[in-house]
Amino acid sequence: MNKTTAIKEPTSLPLAEQAPTSPLRRGALKNWFRRWRLWRAAQVVGADVGVRGKLVIANQGQLRVGANCLLLGDFQPLRLAIGAGATLTIGDNCTINSAIIAAHQQITIGADCQLGPFVHLMDSDFHDLNDRRLAGQCAPICLEAGVRLGARTIVLRGVTIGRNAEVMPGSVVTKDIPAGAKAGGVPARVLERPSWK
C-alpha cells in the first residue's frame, strides 16, 4: 500500500488572527515612531527619553533634549516650534505635558522641571499689532532647575523663573520669579517666599 502525505491547505483565518498584535505592541511601536521623529528633528537627544501621545515639532533652529525626559501629548499634542536661529534647550529629567513652546530667540528649561498640561512658553510677541509684517520683540526665557509650572500657565518673553520656584495653575508670568518662591495670579506675583527657619 502506497502512503502519500497529504499537504494541508492553509485555512483562511480572520485578519485579526493572521497578524496578531496586542494593544501593548501597537503602543510600543507608536512610541518608538514618536521617539524616532524627535531624534530626527532634534540636534541632541539624551538617553532614555520617553514620548507618549502626539508630538508636533517645527524646528528651524536648535533643539536639545536632555536625558530621562518625558514628553507627553495626552490631552492635546505637545507642540515645539523653534524659529530660524533660535534655540530650545530642555534639561535632564524634565516632564512636559501637552504644552506649547514657541522659541524665536532662546528658551532654556533647566533640569528636573515639570510643566503641567496646556502650559505656554513664548519668547516673542510674534508680530506688530498694526503691521503684521513687522516682527515683534523677542527676549529669552529661562526656567532654572526644579521649576514647577501648573496647568494653563503662560510664561511671556524675557522672564527668568528661579531654581525650585512654583507657579500656580492659570497664572500669566510677565516678570521674573525669585528662586524657591511660590507665585500665582494674572499677572503672576510672589505669594510666598522660602523661609529659612
C-alpha positions as CSV (number, residue, x, y, z in Angstrom):
1,M,0.0,0.0,0.0
2,N,1.4,3.3,-1.1
3,K,1.3,6.0,1.6
4,T,1.1,9.6,0.5
5,T,1.4,12.6,2.7
6,A,-1.4,15.0,2.2
7,I,-0.4,18.6,2.2
8,K,-2.9,20.6,4.2
9,E,-4.1,23.8,2.6
10,P,-3.9,26.8,4.9
11,T,-7.2,27.7,6.3
12,S,-8.2,31.2,5.8
13,L,-8.2,33.0,9.1
14,P,-9.8,36.3,10.0
15,L,-7.4,39.2,9.6
16,A,-7.1,39.7,13.3
17,E,-5.9,36.2,13.8
18,Q,-3.5,36.2,10.9
19,A,-1.4,39.1,12.2
20,P,-1.8,39.2,16.0
21,T,-0.8,42.5,17.5
22,S,-1.6,43.3,21.1
23,P,-2.5,46.9,22.1
24,L,0.7,46.9,24.1
25,R,2.7,46.0,21.0
26,R,0.9,48.6,18.9
27,G,1.5,51.2,21.6
28,A,5.2,50.3,21.8
29,L,5.5,50.7,18.0
30,K,3.8,54.1,18.1
31,N,6.1,55.3,20.9
32,W,9.2,54.1,19.0
33,F,8.0,56.0,15.9
34,R,7.4,59.2,18.0
35,R,10.9,59.0,19.6
36,W,12.3,58.4,16.1
37,R,10.6,61.7,14.9
38,L,12.1,63.5,17.9
39,W,15.6,62.1,17.2
40,R,15.2,63.3,13.5
41,A,14.1,66.8,14.4
42,A,16.5,67.4,17.3
43,Q,20.2,68.1,17.2
44,V,20.8,66.4,20.6
45,V,18.6,63.9,22.4
46,G,19.8,62.3,25.7
47,A,19.4,58.7,26.8
48,D,16.0,57.3,27.9
49,V,13.8,60.0,26.6
50,G,10.1,58.9,26.6
51,V,7.5,60.2,24.2
52,R,3.8,59.4,24.7
53,G,0.9,60.9,22.8
54,K,1.1,63.3,19.9
55,L,4.2,65.3,19.4
56,V,4.4,68.1,16.8
57,I,7.9,69.7,16.1
58,A,8.6,72.5,13.7
59,N,12.4,73.0,14.0
60,Q,14.3,75.6,12.0
61,G,16.8,76.2,14.8
62,Q,18.5,74.1,17.5
63,L,16.6,71.6,19.7
64,R,18.4,69.9,22.6
65,V,16.6,67.4,24.9
66,G,18.4,66.1,28.0
67,A,18.4,62.5,29.3
68,N,15.4,60.9,31.1
69,C,12.9,63.4,29.9
70,L,9.2,62.5,29.5
71,L,7.4,64.4,26.7
72,L,3.6,63.8,26.8
73,G,0.9,64.8,24.4
74,D,-2.0,63.1,26.1
75,F,-4.6,65.9,26.3
76,Q,-3.5,67.8,23.2
77,P,-0.4,67.5,21.0
78,L,2.9,68.7,22.6
79,R,4.0,71.4,20.2
80,L,7.6,72.6,19.9
81,A,8.2,75.4,17.4
82,I,11.8,76.7,17.0
83,G,12.4,79.5,14.6
84,A,15.4,80.1,12.4
85,G,18.4,80.9,14.6
86,A,16.5,80.1,17.8
87,T,17.4,77.6,20.5
88,L,15.2,75.4,22.7
89,T,17.1,73.5,25.4
90,I,15.3,71.0,27.7
91,G,17.4,69.8,30.7
92,D,17.7,66.3,32.1
93,N,14.8,64.6,34.0
94,C,12.1,67.1,32.8
95,T,8.4,66.2,32.3
96,I,6.4,68.3,29.8
97,N,2.7,67.6,29.3
98,S,0.7,68.9,26.3
99,A,2.5,72.2,26.3
100,I,3.1,74.8,23.5
101,I,6.6,76.1,23.4
102,A,7.5,78.7,20.7
103,A,11.1,79.8,20.6
104,H,12.1,82.7,18.3
105,Q,15.3,83.5,20.2
106,Q,16.1,81.2,23.2
107,I,14.1,79.2,25.7
108,T,16.0,77.2,28.3
109,I,14.3,74.7,30.6
110,G,16.6,73.5,33.4
111,A,17.0,70.0,34.8
112,D,14.1,68.5,36.9
113,C,11.4,70.9,35.7
114,Q,7.8,69.9,35.5
115,L,5.4,71.6,33.1
116,G,1.7,70.8,33.6
117,P,-0.9,70.5,30.9
118,F,-1.6,73.4,28.5
119,V,1.4,75.4,29.6
120,H,2.6,78.1,27.0
121,L,6.2,79.4,26.8
122,M,6.6,82.2,24.2
123,D,9.7,84.3,23.9
124,S,8.4,86.8,21.4
125,D,5.3,88.9,20.7
126,F,5.2,87.2,17.2
127,H,4.3,90.4,15.2
128,D,3.3,94.0,15.5
129,L,-0.4,94.6,16.1
130,N,-0.7,97.4,13.5
131,D,1.5,96.0,10.8
132,R,1.7,92.2,10.8
133,R,4.8,92.2,8.5
134,L,6.9,93.7,11.3
135,A,8.4,91.2,13.8
136,G,7.5,91.5,17.5
137,Q,10.0,91.9,20.3
138,C,11.9,88.9,21.5
139,A,13.7,88.1,24.8
140,P,14.9,84.8,26.2
141,I,13.0,82.7,28.7
142,C,14.9,80.8,31.4
143,L,13.4,78.2,33.7
144,E,16.1,77.2,36.2
145,A,16.4,73.7,37.7
146,G,13.4,72.3,39.6
147,V,10.8,74.8,38.4
148,R,7.2,73.6,38.5
149,L,4.5,75.2,36.3
150,G,0.9,74.4,37.0
151,A,-1.7,73.7,34.3
152,R,-2.5,76.6,31.8
153,T,0.4,78.7,33.0
154,I,1.6,81.2,30.4
155,V,5.2,82.5,30.5
156,L,6.0,85.5,28.3
157,R,9.2,86.9,26.9
158,G,12.1,88.0,29.0
159,V,11.2,86.0,32.1
160,T,13.5,84.1,34.4
161,I,12.0,81.7,36.9
162,G,14.4,80.9,39.7
163,R,15.5,77.5,41.0
164,N,12.8,75.4,42.7
165,A,10.1,78.1,42.2
166,E,6.5,77.0,41.8
167,V,3.9,78.8,39.7
168,M,0.2,78.1,40.4
169,P,-2.2,77.0,37.7
170,G,-3.7,79.6,35.4
171,S,-1.0,82.2,36.0
172,V,0.5,84.6,33.5
173,V,4.1,85.2,34.2
174,T,5.3,88.6,32.9
175,K,8.2,89.3,35.4
176,D,11.0,87.3,37.0
177,I,10.2,85.0,39.9
178,P,12.9,84.5,42.5
179,A,14.3,81.1,43.5
180,G,12.2,79.0,45.8
181,A,9.2,81.3,45.6
182,K,5.6,80.3,45.1
183,A,3.8,82.6,42.6
184,G,0.4,82.9,41.1
185,G,-2.2,85.2,39.5
186,V,-2.7,87.3,36.4
187,P,-0.2,88.8,36.2
188,A,1.8,86.4,38.5
189,R,3.2,87.8,41.7
190,V,5.1,86.2,44.5
191,L,2.7,84.7,47.1
192,E,5.1,83.1,49.4
193,R,8.9,83.3,49.7
194,P,11.0,80.5,51.1
195,S,11.5,80.8,54.8
196,W,14.7,79.6,56.5
197,K,13.7,78.5,60.0
